[in-house]
């Protein structure tokens, strides 16, 4: 049973705050989304407006057993370490042991700081050669041709695929480009050279690189010699294909692709996941910012563009990268359906450099964050997903057919047929007890029950007035119509491989008003975010109902508006803006942060979710100045932790001529987004 939620007060945060992000980050990562009107203007009820459900139902759900869960066992030669098999438990200490390290103190240092007894090193940096014929990186002599063969810009989600004890493949997302830090003298997309725009297009996407272990340690290095036959770059110009119910539909057809089957490239890939058969699921997020000409689309389409954060009153939004200057498809006035070809989960096979990436339409279209897979009790595949924007939703997809270990041809069709659901949460307290002041309800805890509402299954729509194709292409609109619950920026959604609970990172939402507060989002002007814990009925990923509670309410532990699962707050580390989450072999929750609103660098934290140390959150590392902590990934043997250090030096006023960070190369070098690895100097498990 989950521990009770906080007792006492959570004071109202009254000052609007955009968190700890710089203006550069806001502009290039999401197109200044927080300064624009909120896309979700639906009148869905908030928790406080929902009639209290029977306590007996909530009690029954909360006592569901937290048994073992079978997750992603690769049927082929390769399985991502992020999805350990249930069969491994009992042979490597699952659920046993404890965390023993001295927490890193919050700081503003321009380095990657790790605990005593640990070391860190960059593994691969922006511009490092990926393909064998790639040239060495030269900051002042970049070309699009070179960038398409080199490691891309801002790295985010990482996945690790062992090729044996000492070799592995690493997949890395390249979320977005920051031209103001990539090019000297850059002002905007209109004044940029065409070559700079082409470089930016090539810097998006993802990379597959081959790694080798350094001796017998937990350190891994980039393989720089030999054929490197798996290495690959995916960019915004890589040919792809659609699959699933919406493929070939009218909403995906363009002049260049009249059949609606062959999209080009992927954009703004943030988090992701892996499959039991050893492929990557990478999530397209803030794709809306790359398009111009929204004012020139057909009138009937404008409501959908607005719902996805695209201006329909301005031809060229402020800060636009102007990709349309080199590729006309980014002008919606000329190609109104091109934007519908982005915002999907993309499946990529890291072991086949020639395989065409697949955009899986059955998983819906929104600002995707994560695609964490698991299995139901009867063996069907499940993918949990978040929509990373203010007042957006939490989703899951459940396949129609069952996963069959080793039957690769069958398994690769599982993501094309199934049911897409959206979450509706219900608090168990009366409306007047949830007022946004942070005062806990009379039962002393923020918790309740919920249900997964079906949106679409194959060609069958469950949403009145919308076809199946419309539900999949305009998923946000469909979720509005069925009354899904508005959340505080749902980012990563991960299932714990030990206890089976689902953890949702809710990064922040400074726009929530007291009237909009609810039990799962209890703070108005929520600038620090929180983590929500879901226990599905019978601990079955295929269940339609669940119980939920707050596991962590972030911020300064000295602030009464924080909660650490009931643990003594004098012994925990401060944390702000949870972003991505991961788990080690013991089921401890690892949390990376994005936009620390406490005035310190972002970092990586770990917190037990069961036992007497539940809620004992400690900071494991901090990233350099201006950077965000992405990933994270703990290898299956618990000997290494990978973090993607995204946008180091992305601070207000920084330029290539006046950089605010010199990480990772030091001296007077330019900052370079990089993936780093951390390991214990004596070969011990991470955190122990």
N, C-alpha and C positions, 0 to 999 in steps of 0.2 A: 504493500500500500504506500502510496506517495505520502511524504510528510505534509502536514498542514501548511497552508500559505501564511503570510505574515500577519502578526497580531500588532495592533497599534496604528500609528498614523503614517500616511504617505503624503506629505505636504504638497500642495499645488505648486507647480512650477509656472509662474505667471509670465515670464519674459519669453517672447518668441526667440528661438535659437536655432541656427542651422547646424549645430554640432561643432566639431572641431575641424571640419574640412576647410581648405583654402578656397579662394575664388577660382583659382586655376582648376582645382579638382572639380568644383561644381560646374564649370564651363565645359570642360573636355570629357568628363566621365558621363554626365547625364544631361548636358544641355541646360544647366541651371533649372532643373525641374522644380526645386523648392521655391523659386521666385515666381513660378507660373501658377495659374489657377489649378486647383486639384482636379484631375481628370474625372474622378469618381464623384459625380453629383447625384447618385442614386439616393433614394429615400429609404434604403434598407434600415431596419430597426437596429438600434444598439442594444447591448445586453440589458441595460437598465430598463428598456422598454418592453422586454420579453417577459411574459408571465412565468413565475417560478415553477419549475417542474417538481414533480413529486420527489421528496427526499429519499424515499425508498428506492427509486430508480437510480438516483445518483449513488446511493450507498452500494447497490448491487454492482454498478459499473466499477466503482473504486476498489472493490475487493476482488476484481478479476486477477487471476494468477499471473505473475510475471515469470513465465517459464522460459525455457530455451527457445531460440528462434533460428531456423535454418535460413541462412542468407547466402546469396550468390556463390555457388560452387561451380567453378569454371568447367564447362564440358570439354573444352579444347586444351591446348597446351599452355594456355595463359589465363591467369585470373588476377584481377586487380587486388592489391593488398588491402584496399579500403573496404573490402567485403569479406571478412574472414568466415570460414565455414564452421557450422555448428560442430562438425566432426572433430575440429581441432580442439574444442574445449575439453578440459580434463587432461590434456597432454602438454599444455604450456602455461598452466596457472590461471585459466580464466576465472575471474572473480576472486582471486587470491592475491595477497600481498598488499602493499600500501605505497603511497607517494612519499618520498623522502628527498627533499632538496630545499635549499634556502631560497626563498622567493627573491626575484629580481625587484629592486626598488624602482618606482616610477621615475622617469628621467626624460631629458630632452637631448641626449647625446646623439652624435651623428655616427652611430655604429650599431651593429647587431649585438645586443648585450644578452649573455646567457648566464645561468647559475654557475657557481664554483664547481669545478669538476667536469665541466662541459666545454666543448670547443665548437666553433661554427666555421663554415667556409662557403663562399659562393660556388654553385654548381654550374650554372649557365647564365649568361648576362645578355641583355639586349645587344644585338649585333654580332654575337658569337656565331661562327659558321655552323650551320646545321647540315646543309648538303655538302658533299665532298668538294664540289667545285666553287663553293662560296668564297668570296674574297675576305680578307681580314677587315675588321670594322674600322672605319675612319669617320669620326664624327663630322669633320668638315668637308668630306667628299662622299656623301651618301648618294646612292642611286636606288631607284625602284627595283632594278634588276638584282642588285646585291641584296636588298632587304628581303626580297622574296625567297632568298636562299639562306638568310641569316635568322637568328632567334628574334622574334617579334618584340613589340613594345609591351606595355604594362601586363605583367604576368599575374594570373589569378588562380583558378582551379588547377590542381595537379593530381595526376593519377600515376601509380607506380605498378609496373607489370614485370615481375621477376622472370628472367630467362634462365634461372639457375641460382646457385648460391651467391655468385659474384658478378652477375651481369643482370641488367634490367633495362626496361624502356620507361621513359618518363614522358607523360603527356602534359602539356601546359597550355592553358588558355591565354590568349592575348586580348585583353578586354577592349582597350581603347588607346588611341594615340594622343599625346599632348604636344602639339606642334610648337607651342611656345617654349618648350624645353628641348625639343628635338632639333630646331633650326635657329640659327642666329638671326635676329632682326625680324622674326615672325610677328605679324600684327593680326591678320585674320585670313579667312579662306579666300576672300575676294582678291587680296593683294598677294597671296601666295603664288609661287611659281607652279606650273603644272607638274613639274617633277616632284616638288614637295608633296603635292596632293597624291600623286601616285605612290610615293614612299609611304605615306600614311595608310593608304589602302592596303599595301603589302605588309604593313606592320600589324594589322589586325589578324584575327584568326586563331591559329594554334600551331604548336610544334610537337613533333615526336623526336626525341633524342635518345641515343643509347648511352648507358652509364656502366661503369665498372666500380667494384668495391676497392677501396684503398686498403690493401692488406687484409687483416681480419677485423678491422674496426667498423664503426658505424658510418664512416665517411664514404661518400660516393663521389666519383669524378666523371666528367664528360669524356667519352671516348673520342679522341681526336685523330685517330689513325685508322687505316684500313678502309674497307668498303662502306661500313656503316649502313647496311642495306635497309634498315628499318627507318632511318632518319627521314623526316618529311616536314614540309611547311604547308599549312592550310592558310589561305588568305581570303580577303574580301572578293577575290576574283577566281576562286577555285570552282570549277563546275561541280554541281551537286544534283541530287534528284529528290523529288517528293515521293512519299509513300503514305499509305493509309487512306481513310475515307475522303479527305478533302483533295487528295491528289487528282489533278485533271479537272478540278472544278472551275467554274467561271471566275470566281474571285481570285484565282491564282494565275489566270492567263494574262499574258502581255503580248505586245507586238513581236518581241524577240522570241517568245515562247508561247505560241498560240495554243499549244496543248496543255499548258499549265503543269508541266512535269519536270522541268529542268531549271531550277533557280541557280543563280550565280553567287557564290561566296556566302560568308557568314559574318555577322557584325556584333560587337559589344558582348562577346562571350564571357560570362562572369563565372558562376559556379558550375557544377555539373555532377556527374556520377559515373558509375560503371555498371556493366551488365554481368550476369553469371557466366556468359560465354566469352568474356574477355574483350569487350569493346568499350569505348568511351561514349558517354552521353554529355554533350556540352550545350550550355544554355545561352541562347541569345537574349540579351536583356534590353538595354536602353537604345533600341534600334531607331526609335522615332526621331532622334536628334540629327540623323544623317540626311534627311530629306528636305527639299525646298519645294515651293510651288503649291503648298496646301490650299492656298486661296483659289487655285484654278481647277480644282477637282469638281466633278459633278456634284450638284447640291445634295443629292441623296447620300453621298459618301461622307459628307463633312461631319455628320454626327459621330461616325465611327472613328474618323481621324482624331476628333476632339477627345474621344474617350481613351485614345491611345497616346495622348499628349502631343499631338501635332497641331500647330497653329493653322487655322483655316482663314485667317484674316491678313496674314503677312506672306509675301512671296518668298523673302529670304530672311529667316529668323536671325536675330543677333547672335554672333559667334559661330555661325555656320562654317563648317569645314569646306563647303562648296565642292563636294565630290561630283556634283552635276557638271562642273566645268570640264571634267575629263571623261565622265560616263553619264550620258543623258538620262539613263534610267533613274537617277536620283532626283529628277524633276517630276514631281507628282502631277503637275499641270499637263505634262506630255505622256506620262506613264502612271496613271493613278493606281494601278494594281501592284506596282512594284513593291510597295511597302508591305503588302500582305504576304510577301515571300520571305519576310523576316519576322523573328519573334518565336522561333520554334526550338524544340530540342533536336539536336543534330547528332546522329550516331556515326562514329568514326572507328575503323578497325586499325589499331596501332601496329599490327603485324603485317599489314598489306598496304604498302605505299601506293599501290595502284587502285585501291578500292575507292569507289565514288562515295563521298559522304552522303548520308540520307537524312533528310528533314522529316521527322515522324509526326504527321499531322494529327494522329489520334490523341496526342498528348496536349492538344490545344495550343493557342497562340496568345501570349502575353509577355510581360517583361520577366522572362523565366529566370529563376534563381534555383539552382539545384535540380537534380533528377535522381534521387537516391532510390535504388532498387532493393526489393526484399521479396519474400515469398509468402503467400497465404498458407494457411494450414493444409489446404488441399493442393498446394503446389503451383498456383497461378502467380504470375509476375506482377509486382506492384511498384509504382514509381511515385514518390512523394515530391511535391514541387511547391515553391513559393513564388509570389508575384511581387517583386521588389519595388513597391511604390507606396506612398502614403494612402491608407485606407483601402488597400487591396487584399487579396484573398490567399488562402492555403488550399492546394489541390492534391488529389491523388488519382492515379490511373490504375485500373485492375484489368489484367488481360482476360480474355475469354477462355483461352486454352492454358494448359499446364506446361510448366517448364519440364523438359526431359533431359537430364544430364547426358551429355555426349551427342545429342541429336541436334547438331548445329543448324542444319537447314530448317528444321521445325522451329527452333527457339528464336531464330532471327525474324520470324514473322509475328512474334508475340506482341510487339509494340504497335502493330497495325490494326489489331482488333481487340476491343475491350470497352470498358466503361470509364468515362472521365467524371470525377466527382469534385465538388467544392465543399469546404467545411463551413458548417453553421454551429456556432458556440452558444450555449445558454448558461448564464450565471444562475446560481441557486439562491440569490438574495433579492429582496424587493428593490424597485427602482430608486426609492428615496435613500437607500443605504449606499448607493454608488453615485457619488456626486462630483468626482474629479478632484476632490480635495486630498485624496490619498487616504482618507480615513477608512479603515477596514470595516466590512459589514459586521453585523452583530455576531455572526458565527466565527469571526476572527480570522477568516481566510478567504482568499480569492480563488475560487474553484467552481466547478460545475460539470455539466455534461454536454454532449454535442452529437452531431450526426453528419455523415457524408451524404450530400444531396446529389443525385445523378443529374448530369447535364446532357450527355449524349452517349450512345452505344452504337458503334458502326454507323449505319444510315438512319438510325432512329434517334430523333431529338426528343428530349424530355422538357424542353423549354417552349412554352406556348408562343406561337408567332414566329419562331425561328426554325429554319431547316437545319439538318445535321451539319451541312457545310458552313452555314452561318455561325452555328455554335462553336465550331472548331476554329474558324478564322476570327470571329469576334467574341472570343471566350469571355472577356471582361463583361460585355453586355449581357451575355447569357447568365453569368454569375450574379449580376445585378438583379436580373429578373426573378431569380429563385430565392432571393433574400439571404445571400451568403453574408458572413460577418466581416465587417471592415476591420483590418488589423493594422498595427503600427510597423509598416514596412516588413513584410515577411521575407526574410532572406533564406538562409540555408534551412532545410528540413531534413533531418537525419534520424534513422532508426538505430537505437542502441543494440548492438549484437549480443549483449549479455542479458539485459532485462526486457528487451523487446519494446520499450517505450519510445515514443517519437518526441524529438526535441526541435522546437521551432525558434530560431533566432529572430527576434523582432528588434530591428536596429534602433529605431527612434521614430518620433513623429511630433515635431514641435507645433504642428497645426491642429492637433486634437484639442477641442475646447472642453470645459467642464461638462457641458451638456452632452458631449459625445463620449464621455468616459464610460467604461463598462468594466466588468470584473476581469476580463482577460487583458484589458488595456486600461489599467486603473489610474494612470497619471495623465492629467492634461499637460500640454506643452512638454511631452515626454522626450527630453533631449538625450537621455542616457540609454533607453531601451531596456528590454528584458528577455528572458528565455521562458518559453512555455513548454510544459511536459504533457504529453497525451498518452493515455493508456487505452488502447482499443479493446472492445469487448472480447473476452476470452483470449486476450493477447493475440488476436488474429488480425493480420494485415488486411484481410478481406472483409472485416467487420464494417457494418454501416453505422455503428454507434460507438461512443467513447466517453471516457472521463478525462478531465483536464485539471491542471493546477499550475500555479506559477512556481518555477524552480529557482528563479533568480530575478530580482529587480535591481538593475545595475545603477551605479553611481558611487559616490563617496560613502564608505561604510559609516562615517560619522553622521551622515544625513539620515534622519528617520525615514526618509522616502526610499530607503533601500532595504533589500531582504535577501539573505543568503541561505535559503532553505532551512532557516531556523538555527544555523550555526552561529557561534559567538562572533559578532562582527568586529571585535577588537583584534581578531586573529586572521582576518582575510585581507586580500589585496583589493584596492579600488579598481573598478572596471567600468568602461563606458562604451556603448555602441557595439554590441555583439553582432558579428557578421557571419562567419563560417564556423561550423562545428565539426568535430571528429571524435573518434573513440579509440582508446588503446585496448589491449587484450583483456584488461580487467573491467572494461566498461566505463572507465572514467571519462568525463565530458571535457574535451579540449575546445576552447573558444578563442577565435581570433577576432580582433576588433578593427573597426573602420571609422575614423573620425572622432577620436577620443575628445569628449567635450570637457574633460577635467584639466586640460592644459598641458598634458604630457604626451609622449609618443605612444602610438598604438603598440599592441603586443599580443602575446599568446598566453592563455591562462588554462589551468586545469582544475577541475572540481569533481570529487566523487559524488555520485548520485544515489548512493545507498550506504547503509551502515552508519556508524557513529560519526564518520567524517563527512557525511552528506552536507554539502554547502560550504565546505572548507576550500574556498577558491584561493589559488595562489598564482602569481604571475611567473611564468616560466621564461619569457624573453621579451625584449623590446626591440622594435625595428628603428631604423635611422630617422632623422629629421624629415618630416613631410610625408613619410611612407605609411602605407596601409599594410596590415598583416593579412595575407591571403593563404590559400590552402585550407587548413594545414593538413599534413598527411603523416601518420605514424606507420612505419613499415610493419609488416606482419610479425616480425621477430622482436618488435619494440626496441630495436637498437638505434633507429634513426628517426628523426622528425624533419620533414621538409616543410619550408614555408616559402611562399612567393612574396617577395618584398616588392610591392607595387608602388609606383610613383614616388621614389625617394626624391627629396628636394622639391616636391610640388607645394611650395609655400607662396604666400602673397609676395609679389615683387621679384620673385626669382626669375632669372633668365640665364641662357648659356654664358653670357658675359659676367653674370653675377650669381653663380649657383649658390644655393643654400645648403647643399649636401655634396659630398665627394665620395659617397659610398657607391660601389664596393671597392674601388681601386685606390681611394685615398689621394693624398697630395692635392694637386690642383685639377684633378680629373673631373669630367662631367658625371653627374649621377646616372646610373644605368639600372633600370628595373631588372631584378635578378631572382632566380630561385636559389635558396641557400639550404644547407643541411646542417643539423646539429646532432652531436653524438657525445656519449660519455667517454672520457679519456681512458677509463679502465674497462670499457666494454660492457658496462652495466645497462640495464634497460632504461629507457627514457623515463625520467621522473623518479627513479629509485636510487 
